[in-house]
Amino acid sequence: MLGMRLKVFLPTPIEDLVKTFIFYLLSFDTDIRGWRIQKIKQAPTQKNSVDCGMYVCKYMEATFQPEAIIWTDVKDWQDNMAKVRAEFAYAILSTTIK
């Protein structure tokens, strides 16, 4: 067991997202702990106590898109949460694990 590398098996879209996040995280030569945190006033917010995980996933998905985010265009996450959950489940379940 010694010397074995832990391989994490994630569905391809999520694996790609994690790889992209790690790439950008490791690309910084500066200490990001000193960066100012800014709240985006137009960003969608959950209106209950159960959708926080889905919101985190949607924020990550939106943030890593190559186009600029227009937050006012995505304000309907809460209204469409059943669809958001179904699409997320489909993406996970329909992906082949390599």
Phi and psi in degrees as a GROMACS rama.xvg file:
@    title "Ramachandran Plot"
@    xaxis  label "Phi"
@    yaxis  label "Psi"
@TYPE xy
-64.9059  141.464  LEU-2
86.3839  -8.63674  GLY-3
-74.9409  139.439  MET-4
-95.0137  138.132  ARG-5
-77.0106  122.344  LEU-6
-107.732  122.458  LYS-7
-91.2532  127.411  VAL-8
-101.375  110.988  PHE-9
-123.844  150.247  LEU-10
-57.0623  146.26  PRO-11
-51.1171  -48.6419  THR-12
-61.1078  -39.3797  PRO-13
-73.0013  -40.5196  ILE-14
-59.5975  -43.7669  GLU-15
-61.9802  -41.0042  ASP-16
-63.9527  -44.9661  LEU-17
-63.5271  -44.3035  VAL-18
-60.7264  -42.3281  LYS-19
-63.64  -44.5114  THR-20
-60.2573  -46.903  PHE-21
-64.4428  -41.3294  ILE-22
-56.9611  -49.7546  PHE-23
-68.8223  -35.8326  TYR-24
-63.644  -41.9721  LEU-25
-80.7329  -6.85756  LEU-26
-81.2162  -11.5705  SER-27
-83.6374  132.651  PHE-28
-96.0696  -5.65161  ASP-29
-105.365  160.777  THR-30
-81.6151  107.418  ASP-31
-75.3268  -6.15413  ILE-32
-65.7334  -19.6379  ARG-33
-90.4458  -1.73275  GLY-34
-69.5597  145.537  TRP-35
-77.0935  134.887  ARG-36
-93.6487  133.516  ILE-37
-122.714  134.177  GLN-38
-88.9843  134.395  LYS-39
-90.7513  112.556  ILE-40
-66.9499  -30.1755  LYS-41
-88.2975  -4.96544  GLN-42
-64.132  142.754  ALA-43
-62.6866  143.562  PRO-44
-127.124  146.934  THR-45
-74.6211  152.745  GLN-46
-115.996  16.7326  LYS-47
-145.715  -174.212  ASN-48
-105.954  13.9272  SER-49
-121.621  -10.5836  VAL-50
-99.7915  11.4646  ASP-51
-60.1825  -41.1654  CYS-52
-62.7424  -40.1071  GLY-53
-67.374  -36.6785  MET-54
-65.0456  -41.4408  TYR-55
-59.9415  -45.5766  VAL-56
-61.3536  -43.4827  CYS-57
-67.6199  -38.4644  LYS-58
-61.4098  -45.3328  TYR-59
-62.4956  -44.4798  MET-60
-59.729  -45.5287  GLU-61
-68.2922  -38.7864  ALA-62
-66.6878  -34.8067  THR-63
-90.2588  8.91698  PHE-64
-76.5906  144.201  GLN-65
-68.5623  -24.0105  PRO-66
-83.4439  157.923  GLU-67
-66.3589  145.308  ALA-68
-88.2736  128.331  ILE-69
-107.611  96.1384  ILE-70
-61.7979  -29.1626  TRP-71
-67.4033  -20.226  THR-72
-79.6565  -12.6544  ASP-73
-117.217  25.0265  VAL-74
-72.5563  -7.5674  LYS-75
-94.2515  16.5315  ASP-76
-54.9576  -46.007  TRP-77
-63.9974  -43.2635  GLN-78
-64.1158  -28.5389  ASP-79
-109.971  26.619  ASN-80
-61.4362  -34.8289  MET-81
-61.8909  -41.4472  ALA-82
-68.3007  -41.6786  LYS-83
-59.6884  -46.0691  VAL-84
-63.0471  -42.4013  ARG-85
-63.9875  -43.0878  ALA-86
-64.2856  -40.0345  GLU-87
-64.7885  -46.1135  PHE-88
-62.1383  -42.3804  ALA-89
-61.6027  -43.611  TYR-90
-61.1583  -39.3145  ALA-91
-72.1819  -48.8568  ILE-92
-75.4635  -22.3051  LEU-93
-94.8935  1.4289  SER-94
-93.7676  135.474  THR-95
-81.894  130.146  THR-96
-82.672  128.846  ILE-97
